[in-house]
Structure formats: C-alpha cells, structure tokens
Amino acid sequence: MSLVAFLLILTGVLLNATAQLLLKAGVNAVGTFAFSVENLVPITIKLATQLPILGGLGCYVISVVVWILGLSRVDVSVAYPLLSMGYVINAVAAWWLFGEVLSAQRLLGIGVILIGVVLVARSASHLN
C-alpha cells in the first residue's frame, strides 16, 4: 500500500469517526424524544437544524469521496477491515467527550480489533 493510499484510507476512517461523534453531539443537544407520527415533523426540524448533525452529514459526504479515492488504490479486502479503526477511535473519543464507559470487556474488544487491523494491514504490501 502506498503512502497516498494509506493516507486516503486513514482520512476516510477519521472523517467517518468524526461524523459519528458529531451526530451523537447533535442528538445529545436535542435530548431524548418520542418517535411518533405526531412528533415526526417537529423532531425532524429540530434535528435538521443542529449544527453538529449538519457537520456530521457533511463529514459523511466528504468521507465517501475520500473513500472512493482510497478504494481506487487499495484492495477492498484490505481497506474495508481498516474501517474498524473507527470503532476504536469512537470508543475512546466517546469516553473522553461524552463520559461513556470503557469497561474491561469493551477494552478487550478494542484490543481484538486492533490485532485484526494490524494483521490485515501487514498482509498488504508495505508503505512505499
């Protein structure tokens, strides 16, 4: 995998993770809501006007473009498993930003993901 390809894949992962965190921040700002037919329009308007949600959706759009560029240079069997780094990034960021719990079981799962990512990344050709 070339350095450019690696950076494209990494950027796609980071944008995707950022999108998730922004969506969570936007939903947190709205708070818990009932999902019903009567509430559909007001909640949709409330969610659609949250800047973090709009930013998250923007990150998704950009991440798709970057991801397509990355896929044009990397086998999908290598690139797609690297997306799981987003789980690691989001778990740590959610703990730091939102106070979410990182239990021993979650940390073990993160460790398993990291081992898998290393194995997949090593199976690809080395960075140029």
C-alpha atoms as an extended CHARMM CRD file, in Angstrom:
* protein
*
       128  EXT
         1         1  MET       CA              0.0000000000        0.0000000000        0.0000000000  PROA      1               0.0000000000
         2         2  SER       CA              1.4360000000        3.3590000000       -0.9880000000  PROA      2               0.0000000000
         3         3  LEU       CA              1.6260000000        6.2570000000        1.4420000000  PROA      3               0.0000000000
         4         4  VAL       CA             -1.0250000000        8.1570000000       -0.5490000000  PROA      4               0.0000000000
         5         5  ALA       CA             -3.3890000000        5.1640000000       -0.4560000000  PROA      5               0.0000000000
         6         6  PHE       CA             -2.8220000000        4.7200000000        3.2790000000  PROA      6               0.0000000000
         7         7  LEU       CA             -3.4800000000        8.4060000000        3.9300000000  PROA      7               0.0000000000
         8         8  LEU       CA             -6.6830000000        8.3100000000        1.8790000000  PROA      8               0.0000000000
         9         9  ILE       CA             -7.9640000000        5.2830000000        3.7990000000  PROA      9               0.0000000000
        10        10  LEU       CA             -6.9680000000        6.8260000000        7.1400000000  PROA      10              0.0000000000
        11        11  THR       CA             -8.6310000000       10.1280000000        6.2270000000  PROA      11              0.0000000000
        12        12  GLY       CA            -11.8070000000        8.2870000000        5.2590000000  PROA      12              0.0000000000
        13        13  VAL       CA            -11.8060000000        6.4520000000        8.5960000000  PROA      13              0.0000000000
        14        14  LEU       CA            -11.2090000000        9.6580000000       10.5580000000  PROA      14              0.0000000000
        15        15  LEU       CA            -13.9440000000       11.5370000000        8.6990000000  PROA      15              0.0000000000
        16        16  ASN       CA            -16.3660000000        8.6790000000        9.3010000000  PROA      16              0.0000000000
        17        17  ALA       CA            -15.4980000000        8.5990000000       13.0090000000  PROA      17              0.0000000000
        18        18  THR       CA            -15.8460000000       12.3810000000       13.2390000000  PROA      18              0.0000000000
        19        19  ALA       CA            -19.2620000000       12.1580000000       11.5750000000  PROA      19              0.0000000000
        20        20  GLN       CA            -20.4500000000        9.6780000000       14.2160000000  PROA      20              0.0000000000
        21        21  LEU       CA            -19.2340000000       11.8830000000       17.0520000000  PROA      21              0.0000000000
        22        22  LEU       CA            -20.8860000000       14.9720000000       15.5860000000  PROA      22              0.0000000000
        23        23  LEU       CA            -24.1660000000       13.1080000000       15.1050000000  PROA      23              0.0000000000
        24        24  LYS       CA            -24.0180000000       11.9890000000       18.7410000000  PROA      24              0.0000000000
        25        25  ALA       CA            -23.3020000000       15.5460000000       19.9040000000  PROA      25              0.0000000000
        26        26  GLY       CA            -26.2560000000       16.8220000000       17.8810000000  PROA      26              0.0000000000
        27        27  VAL       CA            -28.6170000000       14.1930000000       19.2540000000  PROA      27              0.0000000000
        28        28  ASN       CA            -27.3640000000       14.8870000000       22.7790000000  PROA      28              0.0000000000
        29        29  ALA       CA            -28.2440000000       18.5630000000       22.2730000000  PROA      29              0.0000000000
        30        30  VAL       CA            -31.7950000000       17.6220000000       21.2640000000  PROA      30              0.0000000000
        31        31  GLY       CA            -32.1880000000       15.0960000000       24.0760000000  PROA      31              0.0000000000
        32        32  THR       CA            -34.3740000000       12.0300000000       24.2670000000  PROA      32              0.0000000000
        33        33  PHE       CA            -37.5320000000       12.3010000000       22.2130000000  PROA      33              0.0000000000
        34        34  ALA       CA            -40.5700000000       10.2170000000       21.4470000000  PROA      34              0.0000000000
        35        35  PHE       CA            -40.6750000000        8.9160000000       17.9150000000  PROA      35              0.0000000000
        36        36  SER       CA            -44.2630000000        9.1450000000       16.7860000000  PROA      36              0.0000000000
        37        37  VAL       CA            -46.2510000000       10.3470000000       13.7930000000  PROA      37              0.0000000000
        38        38  GLU       CA            -47.3080000000       13.4800000000       15.6720000000  PROA      38              0.0000000000
        39        39  ASN       CA            -43.7260000000       14.2430000000       16.6280000000  PROA      39              0.0000000000
        40        40  LEU       CA            -42.1530000000       13.4550000000       13.2440000000  PROA      40              0.0000000000
        41        41  VAL       CA            -42.1060000000       16.9670000000       11.7520000000  PROA      41              0.0000000000
        42        42  PRO       CA            -41.0380000000       18.8800000000       14.8950000000  PROA      42              0.0000000000
        43        43  ILE       CA            -38.2550000000       16.3980000000       15.6980000000  PROA      43              0.0000000000
        44        44  THR       CA            -37.0860000000       16.3260000000       12.0830000000  PROA      44              0.0000000000
        45        45  ILE       CA            -36.8430000000       20.1050000000       12.0580000000  PROA      45              0.0000000000
        46        46  LYS       CA            -35.0780000000       20.1360000000       15.4130000000  PROA      46              0.0000000000
        47        47  LEU       CA            -32.5450000000       17.5020000000       14.2790000000  PROA      47              0.0000000000
        48        48  ALA       CA            -32.0480000000       19.0850000000       10.8530000000  PROA      48              0.0000000000
        49        49  THR       CA            -31.1520000000       22.4220000000       12.4040000000  PROA      49              0.0000000000
        50        50  GLN       CA            -28.4900000000       21.0870000000       14.7670000000  PROA      50              0.0000000000
        51        51  LEU       CA            -25.0750000000       22.2750000000       13.5480000000  PROA      51              0.0000000000
        52        52  PRO       CA            -23.2790000000       19.1590000000       14.8220000000  PROA      52              0.0000000000
        53        53  ILE       CA            -25.6880000000       16.9590000000       12.8540000000  PROA      53              0.0000000000
        54        54  LEU       CA            -25.1970000000       19.0320000000        9.7160000000  PROA      54              0.0000000000
        55        55  GLY       CA            -21.4430000000       18.8550000000       10.2470000000  PROA      55              0.0000000000
        56        56  GLY       CA            -21.6380000000       15.0870000000       10.7190000000  PROA      56              0.0000000000
        57        57  LEU       CA            -23.5820000000       14.6710000000        7.4950000000  PROA      57              0.0000000000
        58        58  GLY       CA            -21.0170000000       16.8600000000        5.7240000000  PROA      58              0.0000000000
        59        59  CYS       CA            -18.2200000000       14.6610000000        7.0710000000  PROA      59              0.0000000000
        60        60  TYR       CA            -20.0340000000       11.6240000000        5.6960000000  PROA      60              0.0000000000
        61        61  VAL       CA            -20.2680000000       13.1520000000        2.2290000000  PROA      61              0.0000000000
        62        62  ILE       CA            -16.5760000000       14.0500000000        2.1980000000  PROA      62              0.0000000000
        63        63  SER       CA            -15.6420000000       10.6480000000        3.6290000000  PROA      63              0.0000000000
        64        64  VAL       CA            -17.4310000000        8.8870000000        0.7600000000  PROA      64              0.0000000000
        65        65  VAL       CA            -15.4240000000       10.8720000000       -1.7970000000  PROA      65              0.0000000000
        66        66  VAL       CA            -12.1550000000       10.1780000000        0.0240000000  PROA      66              0.0000000000
        67        67  TRP       CA            -13.1150000000        6.5220000000        0.4720000000  PROA      67              0.0000000000
        68        68  ILE       CA            -13.7600000000        6.1230000000       -3.2640000000  PROA      68              0.0000000000
        69        69  LEU       CA            -10.3260000000        7.6040000000       -3.9630000000  PROA      69              0.0000000000
        70        70  GLY       CA             -8.8120000000        5.1680000000       -1.4650000000  PROA      70              0.0000000000
        71        71  LEU       CA            -10.6460000000        2.1780000000       -2.9380000000  PROA      71              0.0000000000
        72        72  SER       CA             -9.2680000000        3.0550000000       -6.3600000000  PROA      72              0.0000000000
        73        73  ARG       CA             -5.8150000000        2.3620000000       -4.9310000000  PROA      73              0.0000000000
        74        74  VAL       CA             -6.3380000000       -0.3940000000       -2.3280000000  PROA      74              0.0000000000
        75        75  ASP       CA             -7.9830000000       -3.8080000000       -2.4050000000  PROA      75              0.0000000000
        76        76  VAL       CA            -11.3630000000       -3.6950000000       -0.7040000000  PROA      76              0.0000000000
        77        77  SER       CA            -10.3000000000       -6.7770000000        1.2840000000  PROA      77              0.0000000000
        78        78  VAL       CA             -7.6380000000       -4.5910000000        2.9020000000  PROA      78              0.0000000000
        79        79  ALA       CA             -9.4300000000       -1.2280000000        3.0100000000  PROA      79              0.0000000000
        80        80  TYR       CA            -12.7490000000       -2.3460000000        4.4650000000  PROA      80              0.0000000000
        81        81  PRO       CA            -11.3260000000       -4.0710000000        7.5540000000  PROA      81              0.0000000000
        82        82  LEU       CA             -9.3290000000       -0.9090000000        8.2600000000  PROA      82              0.0000000000
        83        83  LEU       CA            -12.6640000000        0.8780000000        8.7460000000  PROA      83              0.0000000000
        84        84  SER       CA            -12.8750000000       -0.9350000000       12.0730000000  PROA      84              0.0000000000
        85        85  MET       CA            -10.3280000000        1.5510000000       13.3860000000  PROA      85              0.0000000000
        86        86  GLY       CA            -13.3080000000        3.8740000000       13.5530000000  PROA      86              0.0000000000
        87        87  TYR       CA            -14.7220000000        1.7090000000       16.3520000000  PROA      87              0.0000000000
        88        88  VAL       CA            -11.5370000000        2.1970000000       18.3450000000  PROA      88              0.0000000000
        89        89  ILE       CA            -11.3860000000        5.9340000000       17.6760000000  PROA      89              0.0000000000
        90        90  ASN       CA            -15.0570000000        6.4050000000       18.5510000000  PROA      90              0.0000000000
        91        91  ALA       CA            -14.9090000000        4.3380000000       21.7260000000  PROA      91              0.0000000000
        92        92  VAL       CA            -12.0070000000        6.3820000000       23.0790000000  PROA      92              0.0000000000
        93        93  ALA       CA            -13.4600000000        9.6950000000       21.8790000000  PROA      93              0.0000000000
        94        94  ALA       CA            -16.9010000000        8.8800000000       23.3390000000  PROA      94              0.0000000000
        95        95  TRP       CA            -15.2540000000        8.1040000000       26.6700000000  PROA      95              0.0000000000
        96        96  TRP       CA            -13.3200000000       11.3840000000       26.5390000000  PROA      96              0.0000000000
        97        97  LEU       CA            -16.0190000000       13.6570000000       25.0940000000  PROA      97              0.0000000000
        98        98  PHE       CA            -19.2610000000       12.1640000000       26.3940000000  PROA      98              0.0000000000
        99        99  GLY       CA            -18.1680000000       10.2900000000       29.5040000000  PROA      99              0.0000000000
       100       100  GLU       CA            -19.1820000000        6.9190000000       28.0830000000  PROA      100             0.0000000000
       101       101  VAL       CA            -17.9030000000        3.8420000000       29.9100000000  PROA      101             0.0000000000
       102       102  LEU       CA            -14.8840000000        1.9020000000       28.6860000000  PROA      102             0.0000000000
       103       103  SER       CA            -15.3340000000       -1.3060000000       30.6330000000  PROA      103             0.0000000000
       104       104  ALA       CA            -12.8110000000       -4.1310000000       30.6840000000  PROA      104             0.0000000000
       105       105  GLN       CA            -14.9450000000       -6.0680000000       28.2010000000  PROA      105             0.0000000000
       106       106  ARG       CA            -15.0400000000       -3.1280000000       25.7990000000  PROA      106             0.0000000000
       107       107  LEU       CA            -11.2920000000       -2.6150000000       26.1330000000  PROA      107             0.0000000000
       108       108  LEU       CA            -10.7480000000       -6.2950000000       25.3730000000  PROA      108             0.0000000000
       109       109  GLY       CA            -12.9150000000       -5.9460000000       22.2720000000  PROA      109             0.0000000000
       110       110  ILE       CA            -10.9030000000       -2.8980000000       21.2110000000  PROA      110             0.0000000000
       111       111  GLY       CA             -7.7360000000       -4.9410000000       21.6620000000  PROA      111             0.0000000000
       112       112  VAL       CA             -9.1090000000       -7.6900000000       19.4220000000  PROA      112             0.0000000000
       113       113  ILE       CA             -9.9960000000       -5.0920000000       16.7720000000  PROA      113             0.0000000000
       114       114  LEU       CA             -6.5010000000       -3.6210000000       16.9330000000  PROA      114             0.0000000000
       115       115  ILE       CA             -4.9220000000       -7.0490000000       16.4980000000  PROA      115             0.0000000000
       116       116  GLY       CA             -7.1430000000       -7.6780000000       13.4790000000  PROA      116             0.0000000000
       117       117  VAL       CA             -6.2620000000       -4.3190000000       11.9270000000  PROA      117             0.0000000000
       118       118  VAL       CA             -2.5500000000       -4.9830000000       12.3650000000  PROA      118             0.0000000000
       119       119  LEU       CA             -2.8940000000       -8.4200000000       10.7690000000  PROA      119             0.0000000000
       120       120  VAL       CA             -4.8370000000       -7.0620000000        7.7880000000  PROA      120             0.0000000000
       121       121  ALA       CA             -2.5050000000       -4.0800000000        7.3350000000  PROA      121             0.0000000000
       122       122  ARG       CA              0.5590000000       -6.3430000000        7.4390000000  PROA      122             0.0000000000
       123       123  SER       CA             -0.9710000000       -8.5750000000        4.8000000000  PROA      123             0.0000000000
       124       124  ALA       CA             -0.8920000000       -5.6230000000        2.3920000000  PROA      124             0.0000000000
       125       125  SER       CA              2.3310000000       -4.5940000000        0.7490000000  PROA      125             0.0000000000
       126       126  HSD       CA              4.4840000000       -2.2580000000        2.8210000000  PROA      126             0.0000000000
       127       127  LEU       CA              4.1990000000        1.5070000000        2.5270000000  PROA      127             0.0000000000
       128       128  ASN       CA              6.2810000000        2.9500000000       -0.2790000000  PROA      128             0.0000000000
